[in-house]
Amino acid sequence: MGAQLRVYKRRIQAVTATKKITKAMEMIAASRIVKAQRKVAASQPYATELTRAVTAVATGSDANHPLTTEVETPTRAAVLLITSDRGLAGGYSSNAIKAAERLRERLASEGKEVDTYIVGRKGVAYYGFRERKVEDSWTGFTDNPAYSDAKRVAAPLIEAIQKETAEGGVDELHIVFTEFVSMMTQNAVDARMLPLSLDEAAEESTRKGEILPLFEFEPSAEDVLDALLPRYVESRIYNALLQAAASEHAARRRAMKSATDNAGDLIKSLSRLANAARQAEITQEISEIVGGASALADATAGSDK
């Protein structure tokens, strides 16, 4: 019985230590969510106004530019997948990967070849294990991205959209990331970055009661769009990275809270088993004492006769 009790105590100590770690990780993730939410909110107005400016320029001119002009028969698309560098975040990365796989299948069914670009070690590991081709990848900043990271990611994508498909370029740019809705809700979504859908952007402005401004272009609308192209792609990617970071922290907080709660339940269960083992040990000791006393009394009574 003593050996069994020691086993329970060792397990309780191990689970208690794990519970402290998961609780600390939960608190760290909770504090980082707030910072990430602020960054998302701060980046949103710039991305919105930049999209509005591009829409205004495109609708006010007949410029033929990859930012706004759709290819009649697109044959190649680039997909940027944003995952996490670290684990312990529940199904955060796997949900994003599943969304990317669904997008890939849809694009393939439309007759488009897909070039994959990945942010985050989890996505890189997934594609590497399956020996799937990846055009480029970036790691090391998913939980706290900076605008410079977005610029690094955007550079090869911008280069690809500006090339002809015969030269290794693409006709479309898509992005898959986890949208931050609330502390409890994060959704893996995909969106087409380029070409920009002017009809959708115009409808969004109309719904908000906004009137797109009219511009005069110097030297030309194409030059203006050339200047806006990198800024637009960078801002979209940066906003997606920030939303993904907030979603990652929220998913990790939820996973660590669940782990902490499960550890607490396991400690209670092990404590009950330890108490039962201790009680059985005490009962056995009492039985042995009573049995020994009874035997001693019988022996004493026999000697008196």
BELGIWO-V124732 format. One record per residue. RES is the residue in one small letter. PSI is psi as a letter, one per 30 degrees, with the letter a starting at -180 (NA if undefined). OMEGA is omega as a letter, one per 40 degrees, with the letter a starting at -180 (NA if undefined). D_LAST is the distance of its C-alpha to the last C-alpha in Angstrom with 2 decimals. Layout:
res = {RES & RES}
psi = {PSI & PSI}
omega = {OMEGA & OMEGA}
d_last = {D_LAST & D_LAST}
//
This chain:
res = {m & g & a & q & l & r & v & y & k & r & r & i & q & a & v & t & a & t & k & k & i & t & k & a & m & e & m & i & a & a & s & r & i & v & k & a & q & r & k & v & a & a & s & q & p & y & a & t & e & l & t & r & a & v & t & a & v & a & t & g & s & d & a & n & h & p & l & t & t & e & v & e & t & p & t & r & a & a & v & l & l & i & t & s & d & r & g & l & a & g & g & y & s & s & n & a & i & k & a & a & e & r & l & r & e & r & l & a & s & e & g & k & e & v & d & t & y & i & v & g & r & k & g & v & a & y & y & g & f & r & e & r & k & v & e & d & s & w & t & g & f & t & d & n & p & a & y & s & d & a & k & r & v & a & a & p & l & i & e & a & i & q & k & e & t & a & e & g & g & v & d & e & l & h & i & v & f & t & e & f & v & s & m & m & t & q & n & a & v & d & a & r & m & l & p & l & s & l & d & e & a & a & e & e & s & t & r & k & g & e & i & l & p & l & f & e & f & e & p & s & a & e & d & v & l & d & a & l & l & p & r & y & v & e & s & r & i & y & n & a & l & l & q & a & a & a & s & e & h & a & a & r & r & r & a & m & k & s & a & t & d & n & a & g & d & l & i & k & s & l & s & r & l & a & n & a & a & r & q & a & e & i & t & q & e & i & s & e & i & v & g & g & a & s & a & l & a & d & a & t & a & g & s & d & k}
psi = {e & e & e & e & e & e & e & e & e & e & e & e & e & e & e & e & e & e & e & e & e & e & e & e & e & e & e & e & e & e & e & f & e & e & e & e & e & e & e & e & e & e & f & e & e & e & e & e & e & e & e & e & e & e & e & e & e & e & f & g & l & h & k & j & k & f & e & f & k & k & k & e & i & k & f & k & k & k & k & j & k & j & a & l & f & l & a & h & h & b & g & e & e & e & e & e & e & e & e & e & e & e & e & e & e & e & e & e & f & g & g & k & k & k & k & k & k & k & k & k & e & e & e & e & e & e & e & e & e & g & h & k & k & k & e & l & l & k & l & g & g & f & f & i & k & l & e & e & e & e & e & e & e & e & e & f & e & e & e & e & f & f & l & l & e & f & g & g & a & l & f & l & k & l & k & k & l & j & k & j & e & a & f & f & k & k & k & k & l & k & k & k & e & k & k & k & j & e & e & e & e & e & e & e & e & e & e & f & g & k & k & k & l & k & l & k & k & k & f & l & e & e & e & e & e & e & e & f & e & e & e & e & e & e & e & e & e & e & e & e & e & e & e & e & e & e & e & e & e & e & e & e & e & e & e & e & e & e & e & e & e & e & e & e & e & e & e & e & e & e & e & e & e & e & e & e & e & e & e & e & e & e & e & e & e & e & e & e & e & e & e & e & e & e & e & e & e & e & e & e & e & e & f & e & NA}
omega = {a & i & i & i & i & i & i & a & i & i & i & i & a & a & i & i & i & i & i & a & a & i & i & i & i & a & i & i & i & i & a & i & a & i & a & i & i & i & i & a & a & a & a & a & i & i & a & a & i & i & i & i & i & i & a & i & a & a & a & i & i & a & i & a & a & i & a & a & i & i & a & i & a & a & a & a & i & i & i & a & i & i & a & i & a & i & a & i & i & a & a & a & a & i & i & i & i & i & i & i & i & i & i & i & a & i & i & i & i & i & a & i & a & i & a & i & a & i & i & a & a & i & i & i & a & a & i & i & a & i & i & a & i & a & i & a & a & a & i & a & a & a & i & a & i & a & i & i & i & i & i & i & a & a & a & i & i & i & a & a & a & i & i & a & i & a & i & i & a & i & a & i & i & i & i & a & i & a & i & i & i & i & a & a & i & a & i & a & i & a & i & i & a & e & i & i & a & a & i & a & i & i & i & i & i & i & i & i & a & i & a & a & i & a & i & a & i & e & i & i & i & i & i & i & i & i & a & a & a & a & i & a & i & a & i & i & a & i & i & i & a & i & i & i & i & i & i & i & i & i & i & i & a & i & i & i & i & i & i & i & i & i & i & i & i & i & i & a & i & i & i & i & i & i & i & i & i & i & i & i & i & i & i & i & i & i & i & i & i & i & i & i & i & i & i & i & i & i & i & i & a & a & i & i & NA}
d_last = {39.36 & 40.44 & 43.27 & 44.54 & 44.64 & 46.65 & 49.11 & 49.72 & 50.27 & 52.75 & 54.64 & 54.80 & 56.23 & 58.80 & 59.91 & 60.15 & 62.43 & 64.55 & 64.79 & 66.18 & 68.82 & 69.91 & 70.07 & 72.27 & 74.51 & 74.80 & 75.97 & 78.41 & 79.90 & 80.26 & 82.21 & 84.45 & 85.30 & 87.06 & 89.22 & 90.03 & 91.04 & 93.41 & 95.04 & 95.50 & 97.11 & 99.35 & 100.57 & 101.31 & 104.59 & 106.15 & 105.29 & 106.61 & 109.87 & 110.43 & 110.05 & 112.45 & 114.97 & 114.83 & 115.30 & 118.25 & 119.91 & 119.41 & 120.65 & 123.61 & 124.87 & 125.33 & 123.64 & 122.14 & 118.98 & 115.53 & 113.95 & 115.43 & 117.15 & 115.25 & 116.10 & 117.47 & 115.20 & 112.31 & 110.78 & 108.35 & 105.85 & 103.60 & 100.14 & 98.32 & 94.55 & 92.52 & 88.78 & 86.27 & 85.48 & 81.75 & 79.09 & 76.31 & 78.86 & 77.74 & 80.54 & 83.35 & 84.90 & 84.14 & 85.90 & 88.97 & 89.02 & 88.82 & 91.74 & 93.72 & 93.04 & 94.27 & 97.38 & 97.98 & 97.82 & 100.22 & 102.70 & 102.51 & 103.23 & 106.35 & 107.50 & 106.70 & 105.22 & 102.50 & 102.11 & 98.71 & 98.14 & 94.64 & 93.17 & 89.48 & 87.16 & 85.37 & 88.62 & 89.70 & 86.40 & 86.67 & 90.19 & 89.53 & 86.54 & 88.76 & 91.66 & 93.94 & 97.07 & 97.16 & 100.49 & 99.00 & 95.78 & 94.65 & 91.21 & 89.60 & 90.79 & 89.58 & 87.34 & 90.10 & 93.54 & 96.71 & 100.30 & 100.96 & 98.35 & 100.20 & 103.45 & 101.95 & 100.70 & 103.99 & 106.29 & 105.85 & 105.80 & 109.10 & 110.56 & 109.50 & 111.06 & 114.32 & 114.68 & 116.09 & 113.57 & 115.54 & 114.78 & 111.04 & 111.27 & 109.78 & 111.23 & 108.28 & 105.48 & 102.22 & 99.14 & 95.53 & 93.25 & 90.58 & 92.14 & 90.27 & 90.28 & 87.42 & 84.03 & 82.49 & 85.39 & 87.06 & 89.21 & 90.37 & 94.12 & 97.21 & 100.72 & 104.08 & 105.42 & 108.76 & 111.22 & 110.74 & 111.09 & 113.96 & 113.76 & 110.11 & 110.83 & 113.88 & 111.94 & 109.26 & 111.96 & 113.60 & 110.33 & 109.87 & 113.45 & 114.58 & 118.04 & 118.33 & 120.88 & 124.02 & 124.67 & 127.59 & 126.58 & 127.84 & 128.43 & 126.91 & 124.01 & 122.76 & 122.52 & 120.58 & 118.14 & 117.83 & 116.75 & 114.36 & 112.72 & 110.36 & 109.49 & 108.72 & 106.46 & 104.70 & 104.08 & 102.72 & 100.37 & 99.29 & 98.51 & 96.53 & 94.58 & 93.73 & 92.62 & 90.55 & 88.92 & 88.04 & 86.67 & 84.61 & 83.01 & 82.35 & 80.79 & 78.63 & 77.51 & 76.57 & 74.72 & 72.82 & 71.91 & 70.53 & 68.58 & 67.22 & 66.16 & 64.51 & 62.66 & 61.39 & 60.15 & 58.46 & 56.73 & 55.40 & 54.14 & 52.49 & 50.94 & 49.36 & 47.99 & 46.72 & 45.03 & 43.43 & 42.21 & 40.87 & 39.15 & 37.55 & 36.46 & 34.89 & 33.19 & 31.78 & 30.56 & 28.86 & 27.25 & 26.00 & 24.64 & 22.91 & 21.55 & 20.32 & 18.70 & 16.99 & 15.76 & 14.60 & 12.75 & 11.02 & 10.24 & 8.97 & 6.70 & 5.41 & 5.35 & 3.77 & 0.00}
//
